[in-house]
Structure formats: C-alpha cells, structure tokens
Amino acid sequence: MQRQTKVFLIGGSGFIGQNLKIQLLSNNLNLALTYNNSILNDNKCTVIQKDLTSDSLYNEFINLNPDIVIHCAGLNPSALKSQSDQSFYKFNRDVTVNLAKDFLKYSELNKNQYRKKFLNLSTYEIYGNIKELTGFNESSRTNPLNAYADSKAQAVNEIEKLVSNSVDFINVICTNNYGPGQSSDKLIPIVFNKLLKNQEIIIKGDGSSKRTWTFVQDTCEGILKILKYGKYKRYHLSANNQISVIGVIKAIHEVLKTQNLITTDSARLIWHETNNNPVFKINSSWSEKELNWTAKTPFSMGLKHTLEYLKKQRDE
C-alpha cells in the first residue's frame, strides 16, 4: 500500500491557503494546517490555531511528522500604512526563517527514506521595479522597494542559504493572485464592488503601474507541480500577462457591462500620488518548462469566475 504524503500548510485561512487546501485534499494528501485570526473548522484535516510570531511549530512537526511544509502565511502589503516596518521583518522574515530552521531540526532528527520539502511562498516584488523587458528570472538578485518586499526578500535569501541532505528548501515566487475568496481590500474586489455601487475609485499613481495577474487556481496547480517535481531553490509561477491598473479597471468594467450589471460607460476615478507607478514582472519560462506547468486561465475568464463568487456572496 502506497504511503500517504503528509502536508503541513501554514496559513490555511489566507487567500492562497484556502484555495490550496481544496486542491491538496482533492489529491488525497494527508493535510494539517494552521490559522491565526480566521476560525477554521474542517473535519477533513488537522486544524491548529497558532500565533506564529510567538509560537513555535517544532512540537507540531514532531507530533504530526510531515513530509512537506508549505508556508503561505505573511503580513500583507495592504497593511503597509497601518503597520511599522519592524512588523514586516518580524513576521515575513523572522517567522519564515525560524519555521525553516525548526523544520530542518525536526527533519535531521527524523530521517527516513522520504526526502522532505519546505516551500516558502513569496512575491515578485522582491525584485523591485522592472528594468529588463523580459522580466526577472529565477537567478535574479533581489532589489525591493519597501519594507514589505524587503522583509520577503530577506526571507528568500536566508532560506536559500540553508543546506540539508534531508530537505529541499524551495522559494516559490508568485505574481499578483486574484480569484474567488480574495480579501475585499485588494484591487480587483475593490473595483468590482465600487463599480457595482457606482462609487469613486481612488487610483494610486497615474494608472500606468503594471503587474502580472495570475488566477489563484493556476498558482495552486503550480505549487502542486513543485511538490511533485521541485528540486531547485527557486521557482517562478506567473501568468503571461502584464496589465496596468487602468487596464484592470477597464477589463472589470467590460465584464460587468457585458452582463448588464452596470450601465455607466466609464468608471469614476480619483487620482492620488501620481508619481507612484512601479512595474513588476517576472519571467517564468524556465520554471514552466521544468514543471510542465503554465497559467491557463485568461484574465477575462478569471474575472468572470471572481464575479460569480462575489454574486453568490452578495446573495447569501
């Protein structure tokens, strides 16, 4: 009888965590997960409440004996104005590095025939503003623009220094994820809700700031590929698009208008901090080839799936 792989998902109540949990369970993996603020009840997996800034998971590693840890918890960039810089370093750097070292300690004490994996989910903002037309690749150096990105970059760099004969330490660099279940304070849910209510939308910068938008289920499928095939220190998961803030608003407006949910010809925009126009982009072609993975969902289709979720939430 084949042994069932044990996965420990850290940050199971977050946006990516919730979507990843569904895919992990559908692949018949033995799952344990942590959460902090959001209450989780799920009889399909082991659920543990932890404050990662003060609680170690070492004893849980010993008790649950996981083969894989996926760390997708973190202090979000939407908290930049409400959190001190030190808060980002405490959570995104220190917690991540401590988790990796605890998992390494557990793995060295509990060696068996199964090589283990530690996946740290990070952001393409670690590379900073794009300077190369093709985007940053998996060997590019980090050059973050703010405390959030710097805290994530330092964690990535520290994890890549860890060497073990029993654990593969892997950084998974993601772009902007979107889709059903995303927090209401993110750009795409904000724009949907503002347009549906015919409210003004505040734009930071002149609207030309460009980002890559990857449907969350595509990202989760990429993570599953890394669980199966990953052996290198860093992988990029990115859709092949780059869309400005204005482009995102126009695309959402078009989806809503096509379904006769709005009648306005354009959004009502307010400009703020017009000199703030970073462009973020990564090249994921090497990772796509290594993993036999690609982001399949066109942006317009992902927006339609997101709208269907928002409509269900509104009707409940």
N, C-alpha and C positions, 0 to 999 in steps of 0.2 A: 504493500500500500504506500502510495507516494505521500511524503510528509507535507503538511500544510504550512506554507510560509507565514510567519508571524510578523505583522507590520505594526509599528507604533507611530501613529500620526499625531504630531504635536501641533496644536492649533486647529482642532477639528471643528470648531464653531465659526471659523472665519469663512470668507467667500470661497477661496480655493479649497480650503479644508472640507467644507460641506459637499462640494462637487466631487472632490477626490474620494471622499468616504464612499459615496454611491458607487463609483467605478471600482474601488478596491473590493467592496463587498460583492459586486457582481462578478468579480474574477475569483471568487471563492478563496479570498485571503483571510486569515485569522487576524482580526483587527482590534487594536486598543487605541484609544485616542484621549487627548487632554483638551480641556477647555478652561477658560477663566471666567469671563463675565457672562456669557450666554449660557443658559441652562440647557443641558442636553440629556435626553432620556432615550436610550436606544438599546433594546434587548438583543440586537444583533452583534454588538461589540462591547468590549470592556470600556467603561467611561470613567475618567478620573479628573477631578477638579484640582487644578494647581495654579498657584501664582508663581510663574517661572522666575520672577525677579527675586524671590526669597526661598523657593522650594527646589531642592534637587530632585532629579528623577532617577538617581542611581539605584535606589532600592527598588523602584518600579522596573528598571531594566533587569535586575537580578531576579525579581519575582516572576515577571512576565516572559523573560527570555526571548526578546525579539530578534529576528534576523535582520530587519530593516527599520531604520528610523527616518521618517520624513518630517522635517522641521519647516512648517509654513506659518508659524506664529511670528508676529512682529508688531512694532509700533508703527502705525500707518502715517504716510506723508500728509494726510488730511489733518493730522494733529500738530503740524509744524508751528501753527500760530498759538496753540494752547499748551504746548509742551516746551520745556527748556531743552537746549541742545544735549545736556547731560542725560536726559531721559532716553533719547535715542541710542546713545552709546551704551547705557546700562542694559537696555532690552535687546536691541538689534545686534550689538557686538558681544557684550559680556555674556548674556544668556546663551547666545548661539555657541560661542566658544566653550563655555562651561558644559553645555549639553554634549558637544562633540567629544570633549575630554572624558566626561563621565561614561559615554558610550564606549570609548576606546578602552577605558579601565575595565569596564564590565566585559568587553569582548576578549581582552587579553587573559582574563581570569576564567573565561568560559569558552575556550577554543574548542571547536569541533570541525567536522568535515565541511560545514557550510560557511562560506565566506560571507561576511556581513556587509551592509551598505548603510552609510549615513548621507542622506540628501538634505542639503540646505537650499531652500528656495530664496532667491534674491531677485534684484531688479536691474534692468539695463541702465538705470540712472547712475549706477556705479561708474560708468564710463564717461559721464558728463556730456556736454554739448557735442554733437557730431561734427567731425572735421573731414571725414572721409566719405565720399559719395556711396561706397559700397557698405558702409556700416562697420562697426567694431566686430572683430572676430573673437574666437574663444581664447586666444592668446594675448589679446589687447590688455594694456595696463589700465588700471582704474584712475579716474580723474573726476571725482564727484564735485557737484556744485553747491551742496548744502549739507547740513548736519545729518539729515535722514539718509541721504545717499552715501555720505562718508561713513556712517556707522555700519551700513550694509557692506560697503566696500572693505572696511577693515575686517569684518567677519569673514568675507570671502577669502581675503588674503591669508588670514590666520588659519583657516580650515585647510587651505591648500598647502600649508607647511606641515600638516600632520602626516606622519608616515606610519604605516602599520602593515604587518603581514596577515592580519585577520579582518581588516575593514577597508573598504573603498570609501574614501571621503570625496563627495561629489557636490559641486555647486551647480544649481540649475538656475540659469539667468532667464527671467521671463520679461516680457513686454507688458504693456497695459492690458490687463484682462478685463473682460466685460461679459455680461450674460445674466441669466436668471439668478436671483438671490443676492445680487451685488448691493452693497450698502447704499442707502439713499443719499449719502453725502458725496458720492462720486459723480463725475461729469455726466455720463450717459443717463443714469437715473434722474439726475437733476434736470437735464434738458427735457427728457420725456415729461416729467411732472410739470415743469414750467410751461412748456408748450401746450399741454392739455388744459392748463388753467389760464392760458393766455397771460402769463406773468412775464416780467422782465428777467432777462438772463444777464448776469454780470460776467464779463469777459476779462480775464487777466491777460494783459498784453494786447496786441492788435489782432489776435485771432490767427496769426500765421504759425504759431508754435505747432510743430508736428510731432506726432507719436505713432507708434505701431499698435494696433488694436487686435488682440488675439482672443477668440472666443474661448471661454474658460474650459469647455469640454475638450477642445483641441489641446489645450495646455495639459489637462489631466491625462489625456491619452499619451502625450509625450512623456510625462512622468512615469507612466506605466512601462513605456518602452525603455526608459533609463533603468527602472527596477530590473528589467529582464536582461538588457544588453549592456548597460553602462559600466565602464571600467576606467574612464578618464576623469580628470579632476574638474572639468567644466564642460557644460553643455548649454547651448542656446535654444530656447523654444520661442519662435517668433513667426507670426503671420507675415506674408509678403505684401504688406500694405504700409503706407505712411500717409496719415490723414491729419490735416490741420484741425484746430478747434472749430473754425468756421465750417470746414468740411463735415465734421461730425454733426454739427447743428443742422446743416442743410440736409444731411442724409436722414436724420431722425425726423425732420420736418416733412420730408418726402414720404417716409413710411406712414406717418400719421395722416397726411393728406390723402394718400392712396387709399387708406381705409376709412376715409371720410370722418375722421375723428377730430379734425380741426378744419377751419375754413379760411384762416389767415394765409396771406401769400408769403409772409416772411416773419422771422422771429423778432421780438423786441429786445434789443441788445443795449447794454451799458458797458462802456469801456473803462478799464481800471488798470493802472500800472502798464502803460502801453509800451514800455521798453523791455518787458519781460517775455521773451519769445524763444525759449530754448527748443532745440530739435533733438530728439532721441531716436536712435536707430541702431539695430544690431544685425549682423549677417549670420544667419543660422544654417547656411548651406552645408557646412561640414557636419554639423550635428544631424541634419536631416538625412544625409547620406549614411552616417554611422548608425543611426537608429531606425532607418527606413520609416521615417515619420514626416508628415507635413501637416500644416494647419489647413484643414479642408473647408472651413466654413467661411463663405464670403461675408463681408461686413454687413451688407444689407440683409442677408439671411439671419445673421446673428442678432441684428436689431429687431427683426420680426419675432424671433424666439423670446427676446427680452420683453418686448411689448406684450406678448401673450401672457407671460408671467406677471407683469405689472397689472394687466387687466384682471387676472384671477385674484391677485392680492386685493385689488380695489373692490371686487365683488363679494369677497368673503366677509 
